[in-house]
Amino acid sequence: MADIARLAKDIGRPVRLMEVCGTHTMSAFRSGLRSLLPASVRLISGPGCPVCVTPDRFLIQAMALARMPTVTVATFGDLVRVPVADGYSLERARSEGASVEVVYSPADALAMAERFPDRVVVFLGVGFETTAPAVAWTVRQASARGLANYRVLVAHKTMPPAMRALLDDNEVRIDGFLCPGHVSAIVGTHPFEFIPREYGIPCAVAGFEAPDMIEAIAMLLEMIHAGCAEVRNQYRRGVDADGNAQALAVMNEALEPCDAEWRGLGSIPGSGLRIRDAFSEYDAGRAMELPSIPAVAGVSACQCGAVLRGVITPEGCPLFGASCTPAAPQGACMVSSEGACAAHFRYARSIH
Ligand code: SF4
């Protein structure tokens, strides 16, 4: 921390560092790191929570699937509590008879499809490059085993295009990025190199313990102070520059890039993953009759979009801590364990 204090003083101006990983957000709060930073160094949360960035349109389609008589929707737990317009959620749909099962992994959903051959099991594929290889693996396995009753409704996202979109929007000044450790463990450090090269903004790939984040923040401040920008890798024990070749091969065999809609950021070219044509029978979006959903307004006063872009802190939302709490969430960012609103509520209601 002494290095950070010295560098912050030498830089002599406010510095805004964005973390784009929900685990970093939680770790920084849980450890008290934010409160230890000099006042001039501010961490802002970006679109790093996978549940938070999943748009309402996807959830409404998932609810429609879960209400089909022979379909079971399998999903990670956080997603079932996300309210869409009128406060409706997968949890509420389940209370009204829709078939929604919480699983711990896509492999559990695949096993469920094998156990219940008379039902179509649809796994909700959300998340970043971290979870996409496991979902791709289930698609490959379903194909290899001839499993005809397994599908994936895909809303996977990739992080580098979203970081580019944030920089192009220029809505928030960002002096450096703490790059996501989990995503980087899969994709490596190269996909972030466009950020220093094209935008002159330094990046540091960080691990998840407080000392990791402190070291990565010091790396960023060093670069800002020296007026240089590159991608530095603090998380060398988990991240190789080239990523995980095996995971990338599995992911790329079943999934390919596509445009994707993000909550709060809109449609970002090339920022999603979809199932390749060779496996289209496992793509719920193509193999099943889905309702076409127009743009959805969501809960009107919820400011999740602005929170995810780093434009406001959760305390800037009029519902924060009043009608919106983890017990009664009004938006995705208060539901997810990695959401910025949940983190601010649990750990830092007095820290800005
Ligand atoms: Fe949405 Fe609640 Fe966060 Fe406000 S506090 S932005 S309503 S999740």
Residues whose N, C-alpha, C, O or C-beta is under 5 A from the ligand:
A	BS01	SF4	C302 Q303 C304 P314 C317 L319 F320 C324 Q330 G331 A332 C333 M334 C341
